[in-house]
Amino acid sequence: MFEFEVKDLSINKISALLTYGVSPRPIALVSTISQDGVNNLSPFSFFNAFGSNPPVVAFSPSRRVRDGSLKDTYHNLIESKECVIHAVSYAMVEQVNLASCDYPPEVDEFIKSGFTPIESDLVKPRRVMESPFQMECKLIQMVNCGDEFGAGNIAICEVLKFHISEKVYRDGKIDPALLDLVGRNGAEYYTHANKSSLFTVMKPGTKKGMGFDNLPDFIKDSSIYTANNLGKMALLEKLPTQEELDDFIKTIESLNELEFVEATEANFVRFSDTRDYRQMFAIAYVLHLKNNPKVGKYIELAAKAAIDVNDFDFGIKAAVWRGKFIESRRIGN
């Protein structure tokens, strides 16, 4: 790995490493108002949520890297202790980029960026009508991290009120596909959290996964399973029992597919292309009965296909059965 000590790097290099490496980052489009009543609007990608009771979010109106000066958002927030933080959807990203221009304090970025200002209910700064998710906030504390160029200032804010578009709120929760957010990467790069890029990961909840240390070596040593496959299996609380494996095989043996699908390698490949892991395993099971030398690999491929679509029960049973009954009989790898 390349290694860098911060003391040996320029501010620009440090900034580049951080923004590329810590990404994608959610974007806070923050509106404030000056003592003279001028609206200010600026995006910040050093931003996240840090608690629910009370609801706390924080973003960093850092000092400018080029000259160490403070931004209008910082000054306005120190003076008024109020802001509105907006989520940034894909439909508004170019306008948000425009709002990031370094306009002088007397310029209203709502006008420059073309956003529609609407009145807030509990704070003075206006809200951006185009944003699907808005938070009226009060400043709890501003943490100054330094006085040098590029030093961070962490604005810790309590959320007083949420505003959520009816277009993205479904059945009492926000639909991430409809929210259609963008995230910030390094330089000119952004990430679009659209429907095709979203995926789910099963939460452990209160259960404790068995861990990698309890996975059999024949599973961990497989060349078929990915690290993510192993992580999913290790999240299960225990390996299937012998009785459960017996019932699993009885279910496979009772499948109509065993009667109507010819158990050939060509058919296995055909069902593999469609990720039909049940048919894949059924064919592999028959090939096992025929002592096919490739059956171990086929069963692992079927188990992997099941794990990939989060059928953990089928996947772990297929994986464990392969080890106990195929490897022990030395029928191929």
Secondary structure, DSSP 8 states (H G I E B T S, - for coil): -----GGGS-HHHHHHHHHHHS-SEE-EEEEEE-TT--EEEEEESSEEEEEETTEEEEE-----TTT----HHHHHHHHH-EEEEE--BGGGHHHHHHHTS---TTS-HHHHHT--EE--SSSSS-EETT-SEEEEEEEEEEEE--SSTT--EEEEEEEEEEEE-TTTEETTEE-HHHH-BEEE-STT-EEE--GGG-------TT-----GGGS-HHHHT-SSS-HHHHHHHHHSSS---HHHHHHHHHHHHT-THHHHS---HHHHHHHHHTT-HHHHHHHHHHHHHTT-TTHHHHHHHHHHHHHHTT-HHHHHHHHHHIIIIIGGGT---
